[in-house]
Amino acid sequence: MFQLIVNVLGTLTAGLCAVLLLRGYSETRTRLLLWSGLCFAVLATTNAIVLIDFSMPEINFYTLRLLVGAISMLLLVYGLIFESD
């Protein structure tokens, strides 16, 4: 039960960070905010996959979680490398 609460809070926190970063991007048009917001949106998706994985233990979502997490980190790395001043 505790693990479920922690993962739900992690998903909500990552989603809220994504919303705030993307809202900041829409106001300032700073491209690094865009890439950071996209990273956190995909991280929220990763956390949602963890919740699905806990609810269906007969199916292994480990590889999918790693792939989606790697995509989120690649988005942030791309933004840090190519959009820095």
Buried (B, 14 or more C-beta within 10 A) or exposed (E): EEEEEEBBEBBEBBBEBBBBBBEBBEEEEBBBBBBBBBBBBBBBBBBBBBBEBEEEEEEEBEEBBEEBBEBBEEBBEEBEEEBEE
